[in-house]
């Protein structure tokens, strides 16, 4: 009885298996029937923001019959005269396809393509690629200038040169506030402009020995509205104080040392040491000439600030060292 049922079941399984759908094979990609005779992709290199370029693609027919090419799609900024494609491409013919590339509104690395089709259904689509690097419309020759070690009597100038491509006059404006020890001058030169930053050490507050200035500069370049520039400076004092400011920031500390060292390693003599303001006392009196000398300062009260003024033999400008008491009990 079981054998009689087995045969129909086997036949049903075979019939069901025969009717199950089989995966459809992918359509084969038609073989290419053109070859490029120019480098691929076409590299246009560095391109100005208004510099229209010509990308040239050399195409050779590999087909055994004539066919027509047609434009299916173009990347942004591309255009071509389709009269170049009016005549059929004959077997073995080589044709140069000229494509106009306009970088207006672009910046940085740009990649684009022309998508070509044909009137032959046995051919695939063809994609002709190009790349370029579009320069910014406005550039500056450096973003950072280092004035180096500046003597107190010097007034060095850092110059930043801006350039605008495209033939339009360039406008440069400093939009960030300047500290009192810097002067700024803009010198327009048509397509270029110089921003001159002059450092005036005589206007520095006591205790300032070095700085990094951050400048914001606006231009009329549509894609570079604001530039950030930097200027480094260091004050080259004949006698260097360490620290540059003597600060008392707790109640227990009432005595601190000020180390004075000559920049050139030669002995120096302190002619006078005076205090301007109250709350502090100079413990040590100036000693004999030496390349390194130490003066101790005592806090005697709760005055928030004073100034130690040191004069040296052979030097016109005095050294002013700020003294400060940051009372931890004061409200913040």
C-alpha positions in Angstrom: 0.0 0.0 0.0 2.9 2.4 0.8 4.6 1.6 -2.5 1.5 2.5 -4.5 1.5 6.0 -3.0 5.2 6.6 -3.5 5.1 6.7 -7.3 2.6 9.5 -7.7 4.5 11.6 -5.1 7.7 11.2 -7.0 6.0 12.2 -10.2 4.5 15.3 -8.6 7.9 16.4 -7.3 9.5 16.0 -10.7 6.7 18.1 -12.3 7.0 20.8 -9.7 10.8 20.9 -10.2 10.4 21.3 -13.9 8.0 24.2 -13.5 10.3 26.2 -11.0 11.6 29.4 -12.5 15.3 29.5 -13.3 17.5 32.6 -12.6 17.6 34.9 -15.7 21.1 35.3 -17.1 22.3 38.9 -17.1 22.3 40.6 -20.5 25.9 40.7 -21.8 27.5 44.1 -22.1 28.1 44.9 -25.8 31.8 45.1 -26.6 33.2 48.6 -27.0 33.5 49.7 -30.6 35.6 52.8 -30.1 39.1 53.4 -28.6 40.5 56.6 -27.1 43.7 57.9 -28.8 44.3 60.6 -26.2 45.3 60.1 -22.5 42.4 59.1 -20.3 41.1 60.8 -18.3 42.1 64.1 -19.7 44.0 66.1 -17.1 43.6 69.9 -17.4 45.9 70.7 -14.5 45.6 73.9 -12.6 42.9 76.2 -13.9 42.1 79.8 -13.0 38.6 80.6 -11.8 37.8 82.4 -15.1 40.0 80.4 -17.4 38.0 78.5 -20.0 39.8 75.4 -21.2 39.4 73.0 -24.1 39.4 69.3 -23.3 40.2 67.1 -26.4 39.2 63.5 -26.6 40.6 61.4 -29.5 38.1 58.7 -30.7 38.9 55.9 -33.1 36.2 53.6 -34.5 36.7 49.9 -34.1 33.4 49.0 -35.8 33.1 47.5 -39.3 30.3 49.8 -40.2 29.5 53.6 -39.8 27.6 54.8 -36.8 26.6 58.2 -35.2 27.6 59.4 -31.8 25.2 61.6 -29.7 25.5 63.5 -26.5 23.4 61.9 -23.6 24.7 64.0 -20.7 27.2 66.7 -19.7 28.7 67.6 -16.3 28.3 71.1 -15.0 30.4 73.6 -16.9 30.8 71.5 -20.0 29.5 72.3 -23.5 30.3 71.1 -27.0 29.4 72.0 -30.5 27.3 69.0 -31.6 28.1 69.7 -35.2 31.3 67.7 -34.5 29.0 64.6 -34.3 26.8 65.2 -37.3 28.8 63.0 -39.7 28.9 59.3 -39.1 32.1 57.8 -37.6 33.5 55.5 -40.3 35.4 52.2 -39.7 38.9 53.0 -38.5 38.3 56.8 -38.5 39.9 58.9 -35.8 38.0 62.0 -34.7 39.0 64.7 -32.1 36.1 65.8 -29.9 36.6 69.2 -28.4 34.7 70.0 -25.2 34.6 73.5 -23.7 35.2 73.5 -19.9 34.1 76.7 -18.0 35.2 76.6 -14.3 33.0 79.6 -13.3 31.6 78.9 -9.7 33.9 75.9 -9.1 36.8 75.6 -6.7 39.3 72.8 -5.8 39.5 69.4 -7.5 36.8 69.0 -10.1 36.0 65.8 -12.0 33.5 65.7 -14.9 32.4 63.6 -17.9 30.7 63.5 -21.2 28.2 60.6 -21.7 27.9 59.5 -25.3 25.4 57.2 -26.9 25.2 55.9 -30.4 22.5 55.0 -33.0 23.7 51.4 -32.9 21.9 49.3 -30.3 24.7 46.8 -30.3 27.0 49.4 -28.7 27.3 50.4 -25.0 27.3 54.0 -23.7 30.7 55.7 -23.5 31.9 58.1 -20.7 34.7 60.5 -21.5 36.2 61.8 -18.2 38.4 64.8 -17.3 39.7 66.4 -14.2 41.2 69.7 -13.1 42.1 71.8 -10.1 40.4 75.2 -10.0 42.4 77.9 -8.3 40.6 80.2 -5.9 39.8 83.7 -7.3 41.6 85.5 -4.4 44.8 84.2 -2.9 47.4 85.4 -0.4 51.1 84.7 -0.6 51.3 83.6 3.0 48.9 83.1 5.9 51.6 83.6 8.6 54.5 86.0 9.0 57.2 85.8 11.7 58.8 89.1 12.6 61.4 87.2 14.7 63.2 88.8 17.6 62.5 92.6 17.6 64.5 95.1 19.5 62.5 97.7 21.5 63.6 100.5 19.2 62.6 98.7 15.9 59.3 98.9 14.0 59.3 96.0 11.5 56.5 95.4 9.0 54.9 92.2 7.9 53.5 92.3 4.3 50.7 90.0 3.0 50.1 90.2 -0.8 46.6 89.4 -2.0 46.0 88.6 -5.7 42.7 88.3 -7.6 42.4 86.5 -10.9 39.8 87.5 -13.4 40.8 91.1 -14.1 38.5 92.8 -11.6 40.0 95.3 -9.1 40.7 93.8 -5.7 39.4 95.2 -2.4 41.0 94.2 0.9 39.7 95.3 4.3 40.9 94.5 7.8 37.8 93.6 9.7 39.3 92.5 13.1 40.3 95.1 15.7 44.0 95.7 16.1 45.9 96.0 19.4 47.4 99.4 20.1 50.9 98.2 19.3 50.0 97.3 15.7 49.4 99.6 12.7 47.7 98.4 9.5 47.9 99.9 6.0 46.3 98.6 2.8 48.1 99.4 -0.5 45.8 98.8 -3.5 47.6 97.8 -6.7 44.8 96.9 -9.1 44.5 93.1 -9.3 46.7 92.9 -6.2 46.8 94.6 -2.8 49.3 94.6 0.0 48.3 94.5 3.7 51.1 95.9 5.8 51.2 95.2 9.5 53.7 97.3 11.5 54.8 96.3 15.0 55.4 99.1 17.5 57.2 97.7 20.6 57.2 101.1 22.3 53.4 100.7 22.8 53.5 97.3 24.5 52.2 97.0 28.0 54.9 96.0 30.6 55.3 92.2 30.8 54.5 91.5 27.2 57.5 89.7 25.6 55.9 87.7 22.8 52.7 87.3 20.9 50.7 85.7 18.1 48.3 88.1 16.5 45.2 86.8 14.6 43.9 89.1 11.8 40.6 88.8 9.9 40.7 90.2 6.4 37.8 90.5 4.1 38.0 90.7 0.3 35.6 91.2 -2.6 36.2 87.6 -3.8 32.8 85.9 -3.9 34.1 82.5 -2.7 36.7 83.8 -0.2 34.8 86.3 2.0 37.3 86.2 4.9 40.9 85.3 5.3 42.6 84.5 8.7 46.2 85.6 9.0 48.8 85.3 11.7 51.7 87.5 12.8 54.4 86.2 15.3 56.7 88.5 17.3 59.2 88.3 20.1 60.7 91.1 22.0 64.5 91.1 22.0 65.3 92.8 25.4 68.9 93.3 26.3 68.0 91.9 29.8 65.4 89.2 29.9 63.2 88.9 33.1 61.9 85.5 34.2 59.0 85.5 34.9 57.9 88.5 32.8 55.2 89.2 35.4 55.6 88.4 39.1 52.2 87.2 40.3 51.1 86.2 43.8 48.0 84.1 43.7 47.7 82.6 47.2 47.8 84.0 50.7 50.7 81.9 51.9 53.2 82.9 49.3 54.7 86.3 50.1 58.2 86.1 48.6 59.1 85.4 44.9 62.3 85.7 42.9 62.9 87.6 39.7 65.7 86.3 37.6 67.4 88.7 35.2 69.7 87.4 32.4 71.5 89.3 29.7 70.7 88.2 26.1 74.3 88.3 24.9 75.8 86.7 28.0 77.7 89.8 29.0 77.6 91.3 32.5 75.1 94.2 33.1 74.8 96.6 35.9 71.5 97.7 37.5 71.7 101.5 38.0 68.4 101.8 39.9 65.4 99.7 41.0 62.2 101.5 42.0 58.7 100.5 42.8 55.7 102.3 41.4 52.7 101.5 43.6 52.2 100.0 47.1 51.8 96.5 48.5 55.2 95.2 47.5 58.8 95.5 48.6 62.1 94.8 46.9 64.2 92.7 49.3 67.5 92.7 47.4 69.5 95.8 46.4 71.3 95.6 43.0 74.7 94.0 43.2 77.8 94.2 41.1 77.7 93.7 37.3 76.9 90.1 36.3 75.3 88.2 33.4 72.7 86.8 35.7 71.2 88.5 38.7 68.3 87.7 41.1 66.0 90.1 42.8 63.5 89.0 45.4 60.1 90.7 45.7 58.0 90.5 48.9 54.2 91.1 49.0 53.5 93.3 52.0 49.8 94.2 51.5 46.7 93.5 49.5 47.3 96.0 46.7 46.4 94.3 43.4 49.2 95.7 41.2 52.4 97.6 41.1 55.4 98.1 38.8 59.1 97.4 39.3 61.2 99.7 37.2 64.8 98.7 36.4 67.4 100.9 34.7 70.6 99.5 33.4 73.9 101.2 32.6 74.3 102.0 28.9 70.6 101.4 28.1 68.1 104.2 27.5 64.8 102.4 27.9 64.0 101.0 31.4 62.7 97.5 32.0 59.2 97.5 33.6 58.1 94.3 35.3 54.5 94.1 36.5 53.8 92.9 40.1 50.3 91.5 40.8 48.4 90.0 43.7 45.4 87.9 42.8 43.5 87.6 46.1 41.8 84.2 46.2 39.2 85.7 48.6 38.0 88.3 46.1 34.7 87.6 44.3 35.1 86.3 40.7 
